[in-house]
Amino acid sequence: MNTLVTRRSIMTLYSGTDCVLSHACRIVLQEKDIECELVYTDPADTCQELAEFNPYNETPTLVDRDLVLYDPFIINEYLDERLPHPPLMPVDPVTRAKQRLMIMRLRRDWIEPFKALQVDKRDKEAAKVIRDGFIAISPLFAEQDYAMGEEFSLVDVIFAPMLWRLPVLNIMLPKQAQVVEEYAERLFARQAFQDSLSDAERDLRGF
């Protein structure tokens, strides 16, 4: 593994082509304009190089010289701290703690049902969790542009790939959640989001 690490002179992200958390990491890279080599892997095939870096052989995996990270939430915080401009986490500890709590809730309550739905679009229980979740948080976006206020943050980085995939997962939000659709359009309009899309992700929306 050390030979592979030292051989790479720039940061490398191993990413799934339609992996929601890999997509989140790619958004962070684009928001910060970080020079990074993207290596797309097929989950159906074993990538020997990725397996040498990551004992779970999962994406996303970030290699930055002699550092290897393979938790998407740790990767995003590391990128934000390593290249702090523009900041995607607040400076003050109270707001930062609130953001981390929100990310923890997404991780515990949303991500697994979302992954389950990607595997089986007929999973009605998983679809209900995601749909009801967006309905529940919709009042936020009647008052503010982004999930944590008026500034784009690491929470939005997670929401954006999920919202992009809702149509292909057959999740339609009701009229009462129209503000969530408007929030999604603000996210999709960001150049960093557009630049983060893999070809497979563009195909999800017919782009």
Rosetta constraint file for C-alpha pairs under 8 A:
AtomPair CA 1 CA 5 HARMONIC 6.32 0.50
AtomPair CA 1 CA 52 HARMONIC 5.64 0.50
AtomPair CA 1 CA 53 HARMONIC 6.19 0.50
AtomPair CA 2 CA 6 HARMONIC 6.16 0.50
AtomPair CA 2 CA 66 HARMONIC 7.29 0.50
AtomPair CA 3 CA 7 HARMONIC 6.11 0.50
AtomPair CA 4 CA 8 HARMONIC 6.73 0.50
AtomPair CA 5 CA 63 HARMONIC 7.08 0.50
AtomPair CA 5 CA 64 HARMONIC 7.74 0.50
AtomPair CA 5 CA 65 HARMONIC 5.51 0.50
AtomPair CA 5 CA 66 HARMONIC 5.53 0.50
AtomPair CA 5 CA 67 HARMONIC 7.85 0.50
AtomPair CA 6 CA 65 HARMONIC 5.94 0.50
AtomPair CA 6 CA 66 HARMONIC 6.50 0.50
AtomPair CA 8 CA 12 HARMONIC 7.79 0.50
AtomPair CA 8 CA 65 HARMONIC 6.40 0.50
AtomPair CA 9 CA 65 HARMONIC 6.61 0.50
AtomPair CA 10 CA 35 HARMONIC 7.29 0.50
AtomPair CA 10 CA 36 HARMONIC 6.27 0.50
AtomPair CA 10 CA 37 HARMONIC 7.08 0.50
AtomPair CA 10 CA 64 HARMONIC 6.78 0.50
AtomPair CA 10 CA 65 HARMONIC 6.99 0.50
AtomPair CA 11 CA 35 HARMONIC 7.03 0.50
AtomPair CA 11 CA 36 HARMONIC 4.82 0.50
AtomPair CA 11 CA 37 HARMONIC 6.23 0.50
AtomPair CA 11 CA 62 HARMONIC 7.31 0.50
AtomPair CA 11 CA 63 HARMONIC 5.74 0.50
AtomPair CA 11 CA 64 HARMONIC 4.57 0.50
AtomPair CA 11 CA 65 HARMONIC 6.77 0.50
AtomPair CA 12 CA 36 HARMONIC 5.33 0.50
AtomPair CA 12 CA 37 HARMONIC 4.60 0.50
AtomPair CA 12 CA 38 HARMONIC 5.91 0.50
AtomPair CA 12 CA 39 HARMONIC 7.20 0.50
AtomPair CA 12 CA 62 HARMONIC 5.79 0.50
AtomPair CA 12 CA 63 HARMONIC 5.10 0.50
AtomPair CA 12 CA 64 HARMONIC 6.51 0.50
AtomPair CA 13 CA 36 HARMONIC 6.89 0.50
AtomPair CA 13 CA 37 HARMONIC 6.25 0.50
AtomPair CA 13 CA 38 HARMONIC 5.08 0.50
AtomPair CA 13 CA 39 HARMONIC 6.13 0.50
AtomPair CA 13 CA 60 HARMONIC 6.74 0.50
AtomPair CA 13 CA 61 HARMONIC 5.72 0.50
AtomPair CA 13 CA 62 HARMONIC 4.54 0.50
AtomPair CA 13 CA 63 HARMONIC 6.37 0.50
AtomPair CA 14 CA 38 HARMONIC 6.10 0.50
AtomPair CA 14 CA 39 HARMONIC 4.75 0.50
AtomPair CA 14 CA 40 HARMONIC 5.88 0.50
AtomPair CA 14 CA 41 HARMONIC 6.85 0.50
AtomPair CA 14 CA 50 HARMONIC 7.17 0.50
AtomPair CA 14 CA 59 HARMONIC 5.99 0.50
AtomPair CA 14 CA 60 HARMONIC 5.47 0.50
AtomPair CA 14 CA 61 HARMONIC 5.06 0.50
AtomPair CA 14 CA 62 HARMONIC 6.35 0.50
AtomPair CA 15 CA 19 HARMONIC 7.26 0.50
AtomPair CA 15 CA 22 HARMONIC 5.24 0.50
AtomPair CA 15 CA 23 HARMONIC 7.61 0.50
AtomPair CA 15 CA 38 HARMONIC 6.90 0.50
AtomPair CA 15 CA 39 HARMONIC 6.07 0.50
AtomPair CA 15 CA 40 HARMONIC 4.90 0.50
AtomPair CA 15 CA 41 HARMONIC 6.12 0.50
AtomPair CA 15 CA 59 HARMONIC 5.20 0.50
AtomPair CA 15 CA 60 HARMONIC 4.88 0.50
AtomPair CA 15 CA 61 HARMONIC 6.94 0.50
AtomPair CA 16 CA 22 HARMONIC 6.09 0.50
AtomPair CA 16 CA 23 HARMONIC 7.91 0.50
AtomPair CA 16 CA 40 HARMONIC 5.54 0.50
AtomPair CA 16 CA 41 HARMONIC 5.35 0.50
AtomPair CA 16 CA 42 HARMONIC 6.49 0.50
AtomPair CA 16 CA 43 HARMONIC 7.03 0.50
AtomPair CA 16 CA 59 HARMONIC 5.86 0.50
AtomPair CA 16 CA 60 HARMONIC 6.88 0.50
AtomPair CA 17 CA 40 HARMONIC 5.99 0.50
AtomPair CA 17 CA 41 HARMONIC 6.89 0.50
AtomPair CA 17 CA 42 HARMONIC 7.26 0.50
AtomPair CA 17 CA 198 HARMONIC 6.05 0.50
AtomPair CA 17 CA 199 HARMONIC 7.67 0.50
AtomPair CA 17 CA 200 HARMONIC 6.01 0.50
AtomPair CA 17 CA 201 HARMONIC 7.12 0.50
AtomPair CA 18 CA 22 HARMONIC 7.87 0.50
AtomPair CA 18 CA 23 HARMONIC 7.39 0.50
AtomPair CA 18 CA 198 HARMONIC 7.61 0.50
AtomPair CA 18 CA 200 HARMONIC 6.35 0.50
AtomPair CA 18 CA 201 HARMONIC 6.02 0.50
AtomPair CA 19 CA 23 HARMONIC 6.08 0.50
AtomPair CA 19 CA 59 HARMONIC 7.59 0.50
AtomPair CA 20 CA 24 HARMONIC 6.39 0.50
AtomPair CA 20 CA 158 HARMONIC 7.91 0.50
AtomPair CA 20 CA 161 HARMONIC 5.60 0.50
AtomPair CA 20 CA 162 HARMONIC 6.59 0.50
AtomPair CA 21 CA 25 HARMONIC 6.47 0.50
AtomPair CA 21 CA 60 HARMONIC 6.90 0.50
AtomPair CA 21 CA 72 HARMONIC 6.16 0.50
AtomPair CA 21 CA 158 HARMONIC 7.12 0.50
AtomPair CA 21 CA 161 HARMONIC 7.78 0.50
AtomPair CA 22 CA 26 HARMONIC 6.33 0.50
AtomPair CA 22 CA 59 HARMONIC 6.31 0.50
AtomPair CA 22 CA 60 HARMONIC 4.81 0.50
AtomPair CA 22 CA 72 HARMONIC 7.03 0.50
AtomPair CA 23 CA 27 HARMONIC 6.30 0.50
AtomPair CA 23 CA 161 HARMONIC 6.32 0.50
AtomPair CA 23 CA 196 HARMONIC 6.93 0.50
AtomPair CA 23 CA 197 HARMONIC 7.28 0.50
AtomPair CA 24 CA 28 HARMONIC 6.59 0.50
AtomPair CA 24 CA 72 HARMONIC 7.90 0.50
AtomPair CA 24 CA 157 HARMONIC 5.31 0.50
AtomPair CA 24 CA 158 HARMONIC 5.49 0.50
AtomPair CA 24 CA 160 HARMONIC 7.59 0.50
AtomPair CA 24 CA 161 HARMONIC 6.44 0.50
AtomPair CA 25 CA 29 HARMONIC 6.39 0.50
AtomPair CA 25 CA 60 HARMONIC 7.53 0.50
AtomPair CA 25 CA 72 HARMONIC 6.65 0.50
AtomPair CA 25 CA 75 HARMONIC 7.13 0.50
AtomPair CA 25 CA 76 HARMONIC 6.00 0.50
AtomPair CA 25 CA 157 HARMONIC 7.82 0.50
AtomPair CA 26 CA 30 HARMONIC 6.27 0.50
AtomPair CA 26 CA 196 HARMONIC 5.37 0.50
AtomPair CA 27 CA 31 HARMONIC 6.03 0.50
AtomPair CA 27 CA 157 HARMONIC 6.50 0.50
AtomPair CA 27 CA 192 HARMONIC 6.06 0.50
AtomPair CA 27 CA 193 HARMONIC 5.70 0.50
AtomPair CA 27 CA 195 HARMONIC 7.90 0.50
AtomPair CA 27 CA 196 HARMONIC 5.28 0.50
AtomPair CA 28 CA 32 HARMONIC 6.22 0.50
AtomPair CA 28 CA 76 HARMONIC 6.66 0.50
AtomPair CA 28 CA 79 HARMONIC 7.39 0.50
AtomPair CA 28 CA 80 HARMONIC 7.78 0.50
AtomPair CA 28 CA 154 HARMONIC 7.91 0.50
AtomPair CA 28 CA 157 HARMONIC 7.03 0.50
AtomPair CA 29 CA 33 HARMONIC 5.87 0.50
AtomPair CA 29 CA 34 HARMONIC 5.21 0.50
AtomPair CA 29 CA 35 HARMONIC 7.81 0.50
AtomPair CA 29 CA 36 HARMONIC 7.57 0.50
AtomPair CA 29 CA 79 HARMONIC 7.58 0.50
AtomPair CA 30 CA 34 HARMONIC 6.45 0.50
AtomPair CA 30 CA 192 HARMONIC 4.85 0.50
AtomPair CA 30 CA 193 HARMONIC 7.38 0.50
AtomPair CA 30 CA 195 HARMONIC 6.76 0.50
AtomPair CA 30 CA 196 HARMONIC 6.33 0.50
AtomPair CA 31 CA 86 HARMONIC 7.48 0.50
AtomPair CA 31 CA 192 HARMONIC 5.14 0.50
AtomPair CA 31 CA 193 HARMONIC 7.91 0.50
AtomPair CA 32 CA 83 HARMONIC 7.19 0.50
AtomPair CA 32 CA 85 HARMONIC 6.55 0.50
AtomPair CA 32 CA 86 HARMONIC 6.28 0.50
AtomPair CA 41 CA 45 HARMONIC 7.72 0.50
AtomPair CA 41 CA 47 HARMONIC 6.80 0.50
AtomPair CA 42 CA 46 HARMONIC 7.65 0.50
AtomPair CA 42 CA 47 HARMONIC 7.87 0.50
AtomPair CA 46 CA 51 HARMONIC 7.53 0.50
AtomPair CA 46 CA 57 HARMONIC 7.66 0.50
AtomPair CA 47 CA 51 HARMONIC 6.15 0.50
AtomPair CA 47 CA 57 HARMONIC 7.61 0.50
AtomPair CA 48 CA 52 HARMONIC 6.36 0.50
AtomPair CA 49 CA 53 HARMONIC 6.77 0.50
AtomPair CA 50 CA 54 HARMONIC 5.96 0.50
AtomPair CA 50 CA 57 HARMONIC 5.96 0.50
AtomPair CA 50 CA 58 HARMONIC 7.72 0.50
AtomPair CA 50 CA 61 HARMONIC 7.73 0.50
AtomPair CA 51 CA 55 HARMONIC 5.99 0.50
AtomPair CA 51 CA 56 HARMONIC 7.15 0.50
AtomPair CA 51 CA 57 HARMONIC 4.68 0.50
AtomPair CA 53 CA 57 HARMONIC 7.80 0.50
AtomPair CA 53 CA 61 HARMONIC 7.88 0.50
AtomPair CA 53 CA 68 HARMONIC 6.80 0.50
AtomPair CA 54 CA 58 HARMONIC 6.81 0.50
AtomPair CA 54 CA 61 HARMONIC 7.06 0.50
AtomPair CA 54 CA 68 HARMONIC 7.93 0.50
AtomPair CA 54 CA 70 HARMONIC 6.63 0.50
AtomPair CA 58 CA 70 HARMONIC 7.54 0.50
AtomPair CA 59 CA 70 HARMONIC 7.13 0.50
AtomPair CA 60 CA 70 HARMONIC 6.07 0.50
AtomPair CA 60 CA 71 HARMONIC 7.11 0.50
AtomPair CA 60 CA 72 HARMONIC 6.14 0.50
AtomPair CA 61 CA 68 HARMONIC 7.18 0.50
AtomPair CA 61 CA 69 HARMONIC 5.75 0.50
AtomPair CA 61 CA 70 HARMONIC 4.32 0.50
AtomPair CA 61 CA 71 HARMONIC 7.13 0.50
AtomPair CA 61 CA 72 HARMONIC 7.59 0.50
AtomPair CA 62 CA 68 HARMONIC 5.71 0.50
AtomPair CA 62 CA 69 HARMONIC 5.10 0.50
AtomPair CA 62 CA 70 HARMONIC 6.24 0.50
AtomPair CA 62 CA 75 HARMONIC 6.87 0.50
AtomPair CA 63 CA 67 HARMONIC 5.80 0.50
AtomPair CA 63 CA 68 HARMONIC 4.61 0.50
AtomPair CA 63 CA 69 HARMONIC 6.55 0.50
AtomPair CA 64 CA 68 HARMONIC 6.41 0.50
AtomPair CA 69 CA 74 HARMONIC 7.29 0.50
AtomPair CA 69 CA 75 HARMONIC 6.19 0.50
AtomPair CA 70 CA 74 HARMONIC 7.73 0.50
AtomPair CA 70 CA 75 HARMONIC 7.04 0.50
AtomPair CA 71 CA 75 HARMONIC 6.05 0.50
AtomPair CA 72 CA 76 HARMONIC 6.16 0.50
AtomPair CA 73 CA 77 HARMONIC 6.38 0.50
AtomPair CA 74 CA 78 HARMONIC 5.98 0.50
AtomPair CA 75 CA 79 HARMONIC 6.15 0.50
AtomPair CA 76 CA 80 HARMONIC 6.20 0.50
AtomPair CA 76 CA 154 HARMONIC 7.38 0.50
AtomPair CA 77 CA 81 HARMONIC 6.14 0.50
AtomPair CA 78 CA 82 HARMONIC 5.84 0.50
AtomPair CA 79 CA 83 HARMONIC 5.93 0.50
AtomPair CA 79 CA 84 HARMONIC 7.78 0.50
AtomPair CA 80 CA 84 HARMONIC 5.21 0.50
AtomPair CA 80 CA 85 HARMONIC 7.67 0.50
AtomPair CA 80 CA 87 HARMONIC 6.41 0.50
AtomPair CA 80 CA 88 HARMONIC 6.26 0.50
AtomPair CA 80 CA 89 HARMONIC 7.28 0.50
AtomPair CA 84 CA 88 HARMONIC 7.86 0.50
AtomPair CA 87 CA 153 HARMONIC 7.77 0.50
AtomPair CA 88 CA 152 HARMONIC 6.63 0.50
AtomPair CA 88 CA 153 HARMONIC 4.36 0.50
AtomPair CA 88 CA 154 HARMONIC 5.48 0.50
AtomPair CA 89 CA 96 HARMONIC 6.31 0.50
AtomPair CA 89 CA 99 HARMONIC 7.58 0.50
AtomPair CA 89 CA 153 HARMONIC 5.91 0.50
AtomPair CA 89 CA 154 HARMONIC 6.48 0.50
AtomPair CA 90 CA 95 HARMONIC 6.18 0.50
AtomPair CA 90 CA 96 HARMONIC 5.27 0.50
AtomPair CA 91 CA 95 HARMONIC 7.67 0.50
AtomPair CA 91 CA 96 HARMONIC 6.73 0.50
AtomPair CA 92 CA 96 HARMONIC 6.14 0.50
AtomPair CA 93 CA 97 HARMONIC 5.95 0.50
AtomPair CA 94 CA 98 HARMONIC 6.37 0.50
AtomPair CA 95 CA 99 HARMONIC 6.24 0.50
AtomPair CA 96 CA 100 HARMONIC 6.27 0.50
AtomPair CA 97 CA 101 HARMONIC 6.14 0.50
AtomPair CA 98 CA 102 HARMONIC 6.26 0.50
AtomPair CA 99 CA 103 HARMONIC 6.26 0.50
AtomPair CA 99 CA 148 HARMONIC 7.04 0.50
AtomPair CA 99 CA 154 HARMONIC 7.98 0.50
AtomPair CA 99 CA 155 HARMONIC 6.99 0.50
AtomPair CA 100 CA 104 HARMONIC 6.10 0.50
AtomPair CA 101 CA 105 HARMONIC 6.26 0.50
AtomPair CA 102 CA 106 HARMONIC 6.32 0.50
AtomPair CA 102 CA 155 HARMONIC 7.20 0.50
AtomPair CA 103 CA 107 HARMONIC 6.14 0.50
AtomPair CA 103 CA 155 HARMONIC 6.09 0.50
AtomPair CA 104 CA 108 HARMONIC 6.15 0.50
AtomPair CA 105 CA 109 HARMONIC 5.69 0.50
AtomPair CA 105 CA 110 HARMONIC 7.46 0.50
AtomPair CA 106 CA 110 HARMONIC 4.94 0.50
AtomPair CA 106 CA 111 HARMONIC 6.27 0.50
AtomPair CA 107 CA 111 HARMONIC 5.28 0.50
AtomPair CA 107 CA 112 HARMONIC 7.61 0.50
AtomPair CA 108 CA 112 HARMONIC 7.41 0.50
AtomPair CA 109 CA 113 HARMONIC 7.49 0.50
AtomPair CA 110 CA 114 HARMONIC 6.09 0.50
AtomPair CA 110 CA 129 HARMONIC 7.28 0.50
AtomPair CA 110 CA 130 HARMONIC 6.50 0.50
AtomPair CA 110 CA 133 HARMONIC 7.91 0.50
AtomPair CA 111 CA 115 HARMONIC 6.16 0.50
AtomPair CA 112 CA 116 HARMONIC 6.08 0.50
AtomPair CA 113 CA 117 HARMONIC 6.15 0.50
AtomPair CA 113 CA 126 HARMONIC 4.64 0.50
AtomPair CA 113 CA 127 HARMONIC 7.36 0.50
AtomPair CA 113 CA 129 HARMONIC 6.95 0.50
AtomPair CA 113 CA 130 HARMONIC 7.21 0.50
AtomPair CA 114 CA 118 HARMONIC 6.38 0.50
AtomPair CA 114 CA 126 HARMONIC 6.61 0.50
AtomPair CA 114 CA 127 HARMONIC 7.57 0.50
AtomPair CA 114 CA 130 HARMONIC 6.90 0.50
AtomPair CA 114 CA 162 HARMONIC 7.81 0.50
AtomPair CA 115 CA 119 HARMONIC 6.46 0.50
AtomPair CA 116 CA 120 HARMONIC 6.22 0.50
AtomPair CA 116 CA 123 HARMONIC 7.29 0.50
AtomPair CA 116 CA 126 HARMONIC 6.69 0.50
AtomPair CA 117 CA 121 HARMONIC 4.96 0.50
AtomPair CA 117 CA 122 HARMONIC 7.28 0.50
AtomPair CA 117 CA 123 HARMONIC 5.79 0.50
AtomPair CA 117 CA 126 HARMONIC 5.94 0.50
AtomPair CA 117 CA 127 HARMONIC 6.53 0.50
AtomPair CA 117 CA 169 HARMONIC 7.03 0.50
AtomPair CA 118 CA 169 HARMONIC 6.92 0.50
AtomPair CA 121 CA 127 HARMONIC 7.95 0.50
AtomPair CA 121 CA 169 HARMONIC 5.81 0.50
AtomPair CA 121 CA 170 HARMONIC 7.42 0.50
AtomPair CA 123 CA 127 HARMONIC 6.31 0.50
AtomPair CA 124 CA 128 HARMONIC 6.06 0.50
AtomPair CA 125 CA 129 HARMONIC 6.38 0.50
AtomPair CA 126 CA 130 HARMONIC 6.50 0.50
AtomPair CA 127 CA 131 HARMONIC 6.04 0.50
AtomPair CA 127 CA 171 HARMONIC 6.81 0.50
AtomPair CA 128 CA 132 HARMONIC 5.74 0.50
AtomPair CA 129 CA 133 HARMONIC 5.90 0.50
AtomPair CA 130 CA 134 HARMONIC 6.37 0.50
AtomPair CA 131 CA 135 HARMONIC 6.35 0.50
AtomPair CA 131 CA 171 HARMONIC 6.67 0.50
AtomPair CA 131 CA 172 HARMONIC 7.63 0.50
AtomPair CA 131 CA 173 HARMONIC 6.59 0.50
AtomPair CA 132 CA 136 HARMONIC 6.02 0.50
AtomPair CA 133 CA 137 HARMONIC 6.43 0.50
AtomPair CA 134 CA 138 HARMONIC 6.00 0.50
AtomPair CA 134 CA 173 HARMONIC 7.89 0.50
AtomPair CA 134 CA 177 HARMONIC 7.34 0.50
AtomPair CA 134 CA 180 HARMONIC 7.13 0.50
AtomPair CA 135 CA 173 HARMONIC 7.43 0.50
AtomPair CA 135 CA 174 HARMONIC 7.94 0.50
AtomPair CA 135 CA 176 HARMONIC 7.40 0.50
AtomPair CA 135 CA 177 HARMONIC 5.51 0.50
AtomPair CA 135 CA 180 HARMONIC 7.99 0.50
AtomPair CA 137 CA 141 HARMONIC 7.74 0.50
AtomPair CA 138 CA 142 HARMONIC 7.12 0.50
AtomPair CA 138 CA 176 HARMONIC 7.97 0.50
AtomPair CA 138 CA 177 HARMONIC 5.54 0.50
AtomPair CA 138 CA 178 HARMONIC 7.97 0.50
AtomPair CA 138 CA 179 HARMONIC 6.26 0.50
AtomPair CA 138 CA 180 HARMONIC 5.68 0.50
AtomPair CA 139 CA 143 HARMONIC 7.11 0.50
AtomPair CA 139 CA 179 HARMONIC 7.80 0.50
AtomPair CA 140 CA 144 HARMONIC 6.31 0.50
AtomPair CA 140 CA 147 HARMONIC 7.00 0.50
AtomPair CA 141 CA 145 HARMONIC 5.93 0.50
AtomPair CA 141 CA 146 HARMONIC 6.78 0.50
AtomPair CA 141 CA 147 HARMONIC 7.21 0.50
AtomPair CA 141 CA 179 HARMONIC 5.78 0.50
AtomPair CA 141 CA 180 HARMONIC 6.53 0.50
AtomPair CA 141 CA 183 HARMONIC 6.73 0.50
AtomPair CA 142 CA 179 HARMONIC 6.18 0.50
AtomPair CA 144 CA 149 HARMONIC 5.42 0.50
AtomPair CA 144 CA 150 HARMONIC 5.80 0.50
AtomPair CA 145 CA 149 HARMONIC 6.40 0.50
AtomPair CA 145 CA 150 HARMONIC 5.28 0.50
AtomPair CA 145 CA 151 HARMONIC 7.56 0.50
AtomPair CA 145 CA 183 HARMONIC 6.69 0.50
AtomPair CA 146 CA 150 HARMONIC 5.58 0.50
AtomPair CA 146 CA 151 HARMONIC 6.25 0.50
AtomPair CA 146 CA 152 HARMONIC 5.93 0.50
AtomPair CA 146 CA 153 HARMONIC 7.79 0.50
AtomPair CA 146 CA 156 HARMONIC 6.80 0.50
AtomPair CA 146 CA 183 HARMONIC 7.03 0.50
AtomPair CA 147 CA 152 HARMONIC 7.73 0.50
AtomPair CA 147 CA 153 HARMONIC 7.73 0.50
AtomPair CA 147 CA 155 HARMONIC 6.50 0.50
AtomPair CA 147 CA 156 HARMONIC 6.08 0.50
AtomPair CA 148 CA 152 HARMONIC 7.73 0.50
AtomPair CA 148 CA 153 HARMONIC 7.13 0.50
AtomPair CA 148 CA 155 HARMONIC 7.32 0.50
AtomPair CA 152 CA 156 HARMONIC 6.27 0.50
AtomPair CA 153 CA 157 HARMONIC 6.54 0.50
AtomPair CA 154 CA 158 HARMONIC 6.68 0.50
AtomPair CA 155 CA 159 HARMONIC 6.46 0.50
AtomPair CA 156 CA 160 HARMONIC 5.90 0.50
AtomPair CA 156 CA 187 HARMONIC 7.69 0.50
AtomPair CA 157 CA 161 HARMONIC 7.39 0.50
AtomPair CA 158 CA 162 HARMONIC 6.94 0.50
AtomPair CA 159 CA 163 HARMONIC 6.13 0.50
AtomPair CA 160 CA 164 HARMONIC 6.19 0.50
AtomPair CA 160 CA 184 HARMONIC 6.72 0.50
AtomPair CA 160 CA 187 HARMONIC 6.17 0.50
AtomPair CA 160 CA 188 HARMONIC 7.30 0.50
AtomPair CA 161 CA 165 HARMONIC 6.49 0.50
AtomPair CA 162 CA 166 HARMONIC 6.55 0.50
AtomPair CA 163 CA 184 HARMONIC 6.33 0.50
AtomPair CA 164 CA 184 HARMONIC 7.67 0.50
AtomPair CA 164 CA 188 HARMONIC 7.86 0.50
AtomPair CA 164 CA 205 HARMONIC 7.99 0.50
AtomPair CA 165 CA 169 HARMONIC 6.36 0.50
AtomPair CA 165 CA 204 HARMONIC 7.07 0.50
AtomPair CA 166 CA 170 HARMONIC 6.29 0.50
AtomPair CA 166 CA 171 HARMONIC 5.20 0.50
AtomPair CA 166 CA 172 HARMONIC 7.24 0.50
AtomPair CA 167 CA 171 HARMONIC 5.76 0.50
AtomPair CA 167 CA 172 HARMONIC 6.85 0.50
AtomPair CA 168 CA 204 HARMONIC 6.48 0.50
AtomPair CA 168 CA 205 HARMONIC 7.83 0.50
AtomPair CA 173 CA 177 HARMONIC 6.05 0.50
AtomPair CA 173 CA 178 HARMONIC 7.44 0.50
AtomPair CA 174 CA 178 HARMONIC 7.02 0.50
AtomPair CA 177 CA 181 HARMONIC 7.05 0.50
AtomPair CA 178 CA 182 HARMONIC 6.47 0.50
AtomPair CA 179 CA 183 HARMONIC 6.11 0.50
AtomPair CA 180 CA 184 HARMONIC 6.10 0.50
AtomPair CA 181 CA 185 HARMONIC 6.33 0.50
AtomPair CA 182 CA 186 HARMONIC 6.44 0.50
AtomPair CA 183 CA 187 HARMONIC 6.45 0.50
AtomPair CA 184 CA 188 HARMONIC 6.15 0.50
AtomPair CA 185 CA 189 HARMONIC 5.99 0.50
AtomPair CA 186 CA 190 HARMONIC 6.82 0.50
AtomPair CA 187 CA 193 HARMONIC 6.99 0.50
AtomPair CA 188 CA 193 HARMONIC 5.86 0.50
AtomPair CA 188 CA 194 HARMONIC 6.67 0.50
AtomPair CA 189 CA 193 HARMONIC 7.20 0.50
AtomPair CA 189 CA 194 HARMONIC 7.25 0.50
AtomPair CA 190 CA 194 HARMONIC 6.60 0.50
AtomPair CA 191 CA 195 HARMONIC 6.10 0.50
AtomPair CA 192 CA 196 HARMONIC 6.05 0.50
AtomPair CA 193 CA 197 HARMONIC 6.76 0.50
AtomPair CA 197 CA 201 HARMONIC 5.67 0.50
AtomPair CA 197 CA 202 HARMONIC 6.14 0.50
AtomPair CA 198 CA 202 HARMONIC 6.30 0.50
AtomPair CA 199 CA 203 HARMONIC 6.26 0.50
AtomPair CA 200 CA 204 HARMONIC 6.64 0.50
AtomPair CA 201 CA 205 HARMONIC 7.39 0.50
AtomPair CA 202 CA 206 HARMONIC 6.25 0.50
AtomPair CA 202 CA 207 HARMONIC 5.06 0.50
AtomPair CA 203 CA 207 HARMONIC 5.68 0.50
